[in-house]
Amino acid sequence: QVQFVESGGGLVQTGGSLRLSCAASGSIQSIGGMGWYRRTVPGAQRELVAHITRGGTSTNYAEFVKGRFTISRDNAANTVYLQMNSLKAEDTAVYYCNAVSQTLAWGRGTQVTVSS
């Protein structure tokens, strides 16, 4: 099964930016739509932040990140990205990537901490 490795998280001040990467061990083009999810509280349900179609021609965002985050993908490199700008304290979470039409094994995620 495809495995995901998320990276790029860290500590940033309010208003700052980060770019997350998600490297897949297999073909993301075969998987299809991909998404970034986050868990803001340990043990809570992950919430979908953004998703992108197989070819990258269509994207969709949760209201709470719209206009600030941008999802993209490089199918040749089997990598999905999340550019996060104008970060807020409430964006603090562990961020994960996964398919959107099915749930594959979750990676460890990458921690994003936004300090005010």
Residue frames as a rotation matrix with the C-alpha (Angstrom) as fourth column:
GLN 1
0.581 0.814 0.000 0.00
0.814 -0.581 0.000 0.00
0.000 0.000 -1.000 0.00
VAL 2
0.113 -0.503 0.857 1.11
0.374 -0.777 -0.506 3.55
0.920 0.378 0.101 -0.68
GLN 3
0.192 -0.126 -0.973 2.72
0.966 -0.151 0.210 5.32
-0.174 -0.980 0.093 2.25
PHE 4
0.629 0.092 0.772 2.80
0.325 -0.933 -0.154 9.06
0.706 0.347 -0.617 2.82
VAL 5
-0.097 -0.694 -0.714 5.57
0.992 -0.129 -0.009 11.08
-0.086 -0.709 0.700 4.44
GLU 6
0.787 0.449 0.424 4.67
0.466 -0.882 0.069 14.64
0.405 0.143 -0.903 5.37
SER 7
-0.167 -0.874 -0.457 7.30
0.975 -0.215 0.055 17.31
-0.146 -0.437 0.888 6.01
GLY 8
-0.417 -0.131 0.899 7.81
0.520 -0.846 0.118 21.05
0.746 0.517 0.421 6.18
GLY 9
0.688 0.721 -0.088 6.07
0.454 -0.332 0.827 21.83
0.566 -0.608 -0.556 9.43
GLY 10
-0.474 -0.860 -0.192 7.54
0.694 -0.230 -0.682 23.94
0.542 -0.456 0.706 12.19
LEU 11
0.073 0.402 -0.913 7.11
0.856 -0.496 -0.149 26.89
-0.512 -0.770 -0.380 14.48
VAL 12
-0.574 -0.180 0.799 6.10
0.659 -0.680 0.321 30.16
0.485 0.711 0.509 12.85
GLN 13
-0.831 0.278 -0.482 4.70
0.179 -0.687 -0.704 33.46
-0.527 -0.671 0.521 14.04
THR 14
0.212 0.977 0.039 1.23
0.563 -0.089 -0.821 34.71
-0.799 0.196 -0.569 13.24
GLY 15
0.715 0.139 -0.685 1.16
-0.395 -0.728 -0.561 35.99
-0.576 0.672 -0.466 9.68
GLY 16
-0.316 -0.947 -0.063 4.02
-0.677 0.178 0.714 33.79
-0.665 0.269 -0.697 8.60
SER 17
0.523 0.420 -0.742 4.20
-0.842 0.393 -0.370 31.13
0.136 0.818 0.559 5.89
LEU 18
-0.288 -0.584 0.759 5.11
-0.474 0.775 0.417 27.48
-0.832 -0.240 -0.501 5.56
ARG 19
0.116 0.302 -0.946 5.15
-0.954 0.299 -0.022 25.04
0.276 0.905 0.322 2.67
LEU 20
0.103 0.019 0.995 4.27
-0.559 0.828 0.042 21.47
-0.823 -0.560 0.096 3.46
SER 21
-0.320 -0.218 -0.922 5.24
-0.895 0.389 0.219 18.51
0.310 0.895 -0.320 1.29
CYS 22
0.365 0.427 0.827 3.77
-0.587 0.795 -0.152 15.04
-0.723 -0.430 0.541 1.13
ALA 23
-0.440 -0.599 -0.669 5.89
-0.895 0.352 0.273 12.40
0.072 0.719 -0.691 -0.56
ALA 24
0.635 0.705 0.317 4.10
-0.692 0.701 -0.174 9.22
-0.345 -0.108 0.932 -1.60
SER 25
-0.291 -0.773 0.563 5.82
-0.413 0.633 0.655 5.86
-0.863 -0.042 -0.504 -2.02
GLY 26
-0.411 0.224 0.884 3.68
0.731 0.660 0.173 5.09
-0.544 0.717 -0.435 -5.07
SER 27
-0.808 0.077 0.584 1.83
0.467 -0.519 0.716 6.77
0.358 0.851 0.383 -7.88
ILE 28
-0.630 0.623 -0.463 -0.47
0.137 -0.498 -0.856 9.57
-0.765 -0.603 0.228 -6.74
GLN 29
-0.635 0.427 -0.644 -1.83
-0.773 -0.360 0.523 9.81
-0.008 0.829 0.559 -10.27
SER 30
-0.681 0.368 -0.633 -3.16
0.101 0.904 0.416 6.28
0.725 0.219 -0.653 -9.82
ILE 31
-0.754 0.388 -0.531 -4.73
0.602 0.084 -0.794 7.29
-0.263 -0.918 -0.296 -6.52
GLY 32
0.024 0.767 0.641 -6.58
0.825 -0.377 0.421 10.25
0.565 0.519 -0.642 -8.01
GLY 33
0.513 0.248 0.822 -7.78
-0.099 -0.934 0.343 13.15
0.853 -0.257 -0.454 -5.88
MET 34
-0.266 -0.668 -0.695 -5.51
0.775 0.281 -0.566 14.03
0.573 -0.689 0.443 -2.99
GLY 35
0.651 0.557 0.515 -6.13
0.119 -0.745 0.656 16.09
0.749 -0.366 -0.552 0.09
TRP 36
-0.688 -0.717 0.106 -4.50
0.041 -0.184 -0.982 17.74
0.724 -0.672 0.156 3.06
TYR 37
0.514 0.800 -0.311 -6.12
0.339 0.144 0.930 17.12
0.788 -0.583 -0.197 6.43
ARG 38
-0.516 -0.705 0.487 -5.38
-0.287 -0.394 -0.873 18.38
0.807 -0.591 0.001 9.88
ARG 39
0.321 0.508 -0.799 -6.00
0.692 0.450 0.565 17.41
0.647 -0.734 -0.207 13.46
THR 40
0.076 -0.250 0.965 -6.04
-0.271 -0.937 -0.221 20.35
0.960 -0.245 -0.139 15.82
VAL 41
0.212 0.057 0.976 -6.63
-0.977 0.023 0.211 18.42
-0.011 -0.998 0.060 19.03
PRO 42
-0.822 -0.551 -0.142 -5.05
-0.550 0.834 -0.052 15.02
0.147 0.035 -0.989 19.84
GLY 43
-0.828 0.483 0.285 -7.61
0.307 0.815 -0.491 12.28
-0.469 -0.319 -0.824 19.36
ALA 44
0.007 0.860 -0.511 -10.06
-0.312 -0.483 -0.818 14.48
-0.950 0.165 0.265 17.49
GLN 45
0.568 0.275 0.776 -11.29
0.607 0.497 -0.620 13.76
-0.556 0.823 0.115 13.99
ARG 46
-0.667 -0.745 -0.010 -9.09
0.484 -0.442 0.755 14.96
-0.567 0.499 0.655 11.16
GLU 47
0.456 0.805 -0.380 -10.67
0.174 -0.499 -0.849 17.71
-0.873 0.321 -0.367 9.08
LEU 48
0.179 -0.333 0.926 -10.21
0.977 0.169 -0.128 18.21
-0.114 0.928 0.355 5.36
VAL 49
-0.068 -0.333 -0.940 -8.32
0.279 -0.911 0.303 21.39
-0.958 -0.241 0.155 4.63
ALA 50
0.084 0.021 -0.996 -7.93
-0.853 -0.515 -0.082 21.27
-0.515 0.857 -0.025 0.86
HIS 51
0.110 -0.114 0.987 -8.12
0.286 0.955 0.079 18.82
-0.952 0.273 0.138 -2.00
ILE 52
-0.190 -0.320 -0.928 -6.98
-0.812 -0.480 0.332 18.64
-0.552 0.817 -0.168 -5.60
THR 53
0.816 0.577 0.030 -8.11
-0.434 0.646 -0.627 16.52
-0.382 0.499 0.778 -8.52
ARG 54
0.636 -0.552 0.538 -5.98
0.535 0.819 0.207 13.92
-0.555 0.156 0.817 -10.25
GLY 55
0.268 -0.525 0.808 -4.68
0.898 -0.169 -0.407 16.26
0.350 0.834 0.426 -12.93
GLY 56
-0.503 -0.499 -0.706 -4.43
0.782 -0.610 -0.126 19.26
-0.368 -0.615 0.697 -10.63
THR 57
-0.704 0.217 0.676 -6.92
0.411 -0.651 0.638 21.29
0.578 0.728 0.369 -12.63
SER 58
0.265 0.857 0.442 -9.42
-0.121 -0.425 0.897 21.74
0.957 -0.291 -0.009 -9.83
THR 59
-0.787 -0.509 -0.349 -8.94
0.318 0.150 -0.936 22.56
0.529 -0.847 0.044 -6.17
ASN 60
0.375 0.902 0.214 -11.24
0.114 -0.273 0.955 23.09
0.920 -0.334 -0.205 -3.23
TYR 61
-0.721 -0.687 0.091 -10.66
0.084 -0.218 -0.972 24.59
0.688 -0.693 0.215 0.21
ALA 62
-0.055 0.631 -0.774 -12.30
0.991 0.131 0.036 24.63
0.124 -0.764 -0.633 3.58
GLU 63
0.697 0.440 0.567 -13.73
0.427 -0.889 0.165 28.05
0.576 0.128 -0.807 4.39
PHE 64
0.927 -0.279 -0.249 -11.30
0.122 -0.404 0.906 28.57
-0.354 -0.871 -0.341 7.23
VAL 65
-0.057 -0.997 0.048 -8.26
0.430 0.018 0.903 28.45
-0.901 0.072 0.428 4.90
LYS 66
0.441 0.293 0.849 -9.72
0.894 -0.055 -0.445 29.84
-0.084 0.955 -0.286 1.69
GLY 67
0.901 -0.127 0.416 -7.58
0.043 -0.926 -0.376 32.62
0.432 0.357 -0.828 0.28
ARG 68
0.561 -0.722 0.405 -4.62
-0.790 -0.322 0.521 31.73
-0.246 -0.612 -0.752 2.51
PHE 69
-0.108 -0.567 0.816 -3.65
-0.223 0.814 0.536 28.16
-0.969 -0.124 -0.215 1.56
THR 70
0.351 0.166 -0.921 -2.86
-0.935 0.006 -0.355 26.70
-0.053 0.986 0.158 -1.86
ILE 71
0.302 -0.203 0.931 -2.70
-0.118 0.962 0.248 23.02
-0.946 -0.185 0.267 -2.68
SER 72
0.385 -0.223 -0.896 -0.73
-0.923 -0.078 -0.377 21.71
0.014 0.972 -0.236 -5.63
ARG 73
0.628 -0.170 0.759 0.69
-0.080 0.957 0.280 18.43
-0.774 -0.237 0.587 -6.85
ASP 74
-0.060 -0.682 -0.728 3.52
-0.992 -0.043 0.122 17.06
-0.114 0.730 -0.674 -8.95
ASN 75
0.840 0.504 0.198 2.44
-0.484 0.863 -0.146 13.68
-0.245 0.027 0.969 -10.26
ALA 76
0.572 -0.700 -0.427 5.85
-0.188 0.395 -0.899 12.94
0.799 0.594 0.095 -11.76
ALA 77
-0.515 -0.801 0.306 7.41
-0.437 -0.062 -0.897 13.37
0.738 -0.595 -0.318 -8.33
ASN 78
-0.019 0.625 -0.781 4.50
0.537 0.665 0.519 11.73
0.843 -0.409 -0.348 -6.47
THR 79
-0.762 -0.313 -0.566 4.34
0.646 -0.423 -0.636 14.75
-0.040 -0.850 0.525 -4.19
VAL 80
0.334 0.870 0.362 1.54
0.713 -0.484 0.506 16.97
0.616 0.089 -0.783 -2.96
TYR 81
-0.762 -0.647 0.031 2.19
0.514 -0.634 -0.578 20.43
0.393 -0.425 0.816 -1.54
LEU 82
0.499 0.850 -0.169 0.36
0.828 -0.410 0.382 22.86
0.255 -0.331 -0.908 0.71
GLN 83
-0.623 -0.617 0.482 1.48
0.462 -0.787 -0.410 26.48
0.632 -0.033 0.774 0.67
MET 84
0.343 0.716 -0.607 0.21
0.921 -0.130 0.367 28.17
0.184 -0.685 -0.705 3.82
ASN 85
-0.614 -0.483 0.624 0.27
0.397 -0.872 -0.285 31.95
0.682 0.072 0.728 4.08
SER 86
-0.311 0.480 0.821 -1.10
-0.613 -0.761 0.213 34.40
0.727 -0.437 0.530 6.63
LEU 87
-0.359 0.121 -0.925 -1.00
0.421 0.906 -0.044 31.74
0.833 -0.405 -0.376 9.28
LYS 88
0.165 0.529 0.833 -3.16
-0.676 -0.554 0.486 32.11
0.718 -0.643 0.266 12.36
ALA 89
-0.589 -0.380 0.713 -2.87
-0.805 0.356 -0.476 30.58
-0.073 -0.854 -0.516 15.81
GLU 90
0.241 0.804 0.543 -5.91
-0.650 0.550 -0.524 28.43
-0.720 -0.227 0.656 15.06
ASP 91
0.619 -0.121 -0.776 -4.00
-0.666 0.443 -0.600 26.78
0.417 0.888 0.193 12.20
THR 92
-0.424 -0.778 0.463 -1.87
-0.906 0.367 -0.214 25.02
-0.003 -0.510 -0.860 14.80
ALA 93
0.713 0.646 0.274 -2.33
-0.605 0.763 -0.227 21.32
-0.356 -0.004 0.935 14.11
VAL 94
-0.440 -0.710 0.550 -0.74
-0.112 0.651 0.751 18.16
-0.891 0.269 -0.366 12.80
TYR 95
0.256 0.479 -0.840 -1.16
-0.862 -0.280 -0.423 18.11
-0.437 0.832 0.341 9.03
TYR 96
-0.315 -0.237 0.919 -1.57
0.079 0.958 0.275 14.93
-0.946 0.159 -0.284 6.99
CYS 97
-0.373 0.297 -0.879 -2.11
-0.922 -0.224 0.316 14.05
-0.103 0.928 0.357 3.36
ASN 98
-0.569 0.253 0.782 -4.26
0.109 0.966 -0.234 11.23
-0.815 -0.048 -0.577 2.03
ALA 99
-0.862 0.389 0.325 -6.54
0.396 0.115 0.911 10.31
0.317 0.914 -0.253 -0.83
VAL 100
-0.753 0.649 0.109 -10.00
-0.632 -0.666 -0.397 11.87
-0.185 -0.368 0.911 -0.89
SER 101
0.065 0.829 -0.555 -12.06
-0.857 0.332 0.395 9.06
0.511 0.450 0.732 -2.44
GLN 102
0.640 0.041 -0.767 -10.67
0.276 0.920 0.280 6.43
0.717 -0.390 0.577 -0.10
THR 103
0.723 -0.437 0.535 -8.67
-0.691 -0.463 0.556 6.38
0.005 -0.771 -0.636 3.12
LEU 104
0.438 -0.699 -0.564 -5.21
0.098 0.661 -0.744 4.89
0.894 0.271 0.358 2.78
ALA 105
0.323 -0.381 -0.867 -2.80
0.932 0.285 0.223 4.38
0.162 -0.880 0.447 5.65
TRP 106
0.981 0.052 0.185 -2.09
0.018 -0.983 0.185 7.64
0.191 -0.178 -0.965 7.43
GLY 107
0.046 -0.998 0.043 1.42
0.377 -0.022 -0.926 8.96
0.925 0.059 0.375 7.68
ARG 108
-0.284 -0.236 -0.929 2.83
0.958 -0.021 -0.287 10.50
0.049 -0.971 0.232 10.84
GLY 109
0.779 0.594 0.202 1.92
0.596 -0.801 0.056 13.99
0.195 0.077 -0.978 9.78
THR 110
-0.416 -0.877 0.242 3.88
0.710 -0.479 -0.516 17.17
0.568 -0.043 0.822 10.27
GLN 111
0.143 0.461 -0.876 3.36
0.943 -0.332 -0.021 19.53
-0.300 -0.823 -0.482 13.20
VAL 112
-0.296 -0.135 0.946 2.57
0.474 -0.880 0.023 23.16
0.829 0.455 0.324 12.48
THR 113
0.086 0.268 -0.959 2.64
0.972 -0.235 0.021 25.54
-0.220 -0.934 -0.281 15.42
VAL 114
-0.072 -0.007 0.997 1.66
0.497 -0.867 0.030 29.17
0.865 0.498 0.066 14.99
SER 115
-0.317 -0.128 -0.940 2.58
0.937 -0.196 -0.289 31.47
-0.147 -0.972 0.182 17.85
SER 116
0.590 0.623 0.514 0.82
0.664 -0.736 0.130 34.74
0.459 0.265 -0.848 18.47
